[in-house]
Amino acid sequence: MDKSTPENEYVLIIGSSNMDLNIYSERLPSPGETVTGGIFRQSLGGKGANQAVAAARAGSEVVFIAKIGRDDFGSQMSTKLSQEGINTNFMLQDPEEHSGVAFIMIDKNGENMISVAPGANATLSVEEIEKHGSILRNATSLVVQMEIPMETINKIYEIASEGHCIKILNPAPLKPIPPDLLKNIDIIVPNEGELFRLHSLLGFSNPQTKESISRSDNIIMASKDIASLGVDYIITTLGADGSLIYYADSDKITRVPAFKVNAVDTVGAGDCFNGVFVSYLTKSFSMIEAVKAATAAASIAVTRKGAQESMPNESEIRQRIEEYNKIINL
Ligand code: RIB
C-alpha cells in the first residue's frame, strides 16, 4: 500500500463511511407506529464517503480518510471506493467496532428519516489524524462533516491550517462546536436548519422570524454573526429553493436557484452538493460556478435511489449545467 502524498492537486475528504439499509414505503411511521409494505435496498453511504464519490465522479483526484470495521460491510466499502478511483490508502480499520450503519426510511415524496450507529466512525482519533499530518498539509482542498468525533475534527482543521488548502466544513449532522474551530475554516455549508441551530449553539440569539424580515435577511443576519468568528463564506442550502452564498468581506449574498425536478430520494443530495462544490472549486471555478455545478449535480442525484450510487458523473453534470444556464441567468 503506497501511503505517500499524491503529487497532483487533490481533494481530501475526511469523514464517515456507512452501510445504508433503506426502506422505501408509502409514508414515514410516527413514533411507536409500524408501517409495513416497504421495499428494502442496501446501498453504500455515510456523508464522508458520499462526498468522496461525488467529488471523484465530478472529475477530481480524491483522497478519503475514514475508519471502518473489520467486517463484510467494511470490505464492501473499501472495494467500492477504490473502484471509484478514490485513494483509500489512508483509510483505517477498527479491530473491534463494526462499520457504520444507517437505517433510512424514505417515503413516496422522497422525504427521509435516518438513524445512524456510527461504530468505527466514532473511533477515528486525534492520534490517527496526527499520523497523517502531511496528507492534510499538502491537500488542495478539504471537506469534513460531523459524523466523526469533535476533537478529531478540531485537530484536522488545526493541522490543515499549517498548509494552504481551502478548508470547508459541512456541519451535518450538527453538534456543538468549539467557537475557536471556525477561525480555521474558510467556508461552511449548512442547510437552513443547521445554520440557525449553529448560530444559537455558538451563543448568538436567533433572529426573530417577523413578517417584516425576509427569509434571506434572517439568513444574512445569522451568517454575519457566524462569519465574525473567522469564516469567509457561508453557503446555506435550501433544498428545492436553491442556496444562498454569503460573502463575509462584502456582507452580501448571491441567491442560486434550484433546478426543478421530481425528487424520488433526497438521501445524499447534500453530500452530492458538497462533493461537487469542492471538486469545482479545486478545479479553479469561481464560487458561483462551483455552487451552480453543485446545484445541477444535486438535481440529478435526487432523481435516483441510494446515496453513493445516485452521484452523477462529469458529463452528466456538464449537461445539466447547460440546461440550467438556459433557464437561470446568474
Ligand atoms: O447524508 C446521507 C447519509 O447520512 C447517508 O448515506 C447515511 O449513511 C448518513 O450518514
Boltz pocket constraint, residues with backbone or C-beta under 6 A from the ligand:
constraints:
  - pocket:
      binder: B
      contacts: [[A, 16], [A, 18], [A, 19], [A, 20], [A, 44], [A, 45], [A, 46], [A, 47], [A, 50], [A, 101], [A, 102], [A, 114], [A, 116], [A, 147], [A, 267], [A, 268], [A, 269], [A, 270], [A, 271], [A, 307]]
      max_distance: 6.0
